[in-house]
Amino acid sequence: TYQRALDVGFRNTEEIRRRLQFLAEQGWLRMYLLTLNDEPSAFWVGTVYQGSFTSDYLAFDPKFSEYSPGTFLLSEVIDDLCHTGVRRLNFGAGEGRYKERFSNCHWTEASVYIFAPGLKGIALNSVRTAVGWIGNVAKKGLERTRLLPTVKRLWRSRLAGQTE
């Protein structure tokens, strides 16, 4: 998926394997896999604890996009979770159309940056501020022209193509 090109999402690392093993030993791990013609098309990995499911990793194979495997898996998992006593679902941080479609509440979180006093800290903060400002101006412009979803889709398609 495009997430791999961004170096986020699930990775088969020793640290992640140890974490998943611990969650499985506690009985908290939930892993779902959707296949089409015996080929993986979407997956969702999360944690159930005290009546809440927290999403850790989810993705779908873009070559199956026309069939919406992620949306299908999402609805099946939610149904399964409801039948097993889960009452809350936390999609985690970040934006996503599926989060808007399947959620009934949300909150905004923000990052706080602390820089060391002195010239180096001021320089780093200045660069971060300038880059952030340029990014926000570009994003606002794309939102106003209603091009943001198109640009995101194209960018994700491009990144997904790099991972094959």
Disulfide bonds with the S-S distance in Angstrom:
none
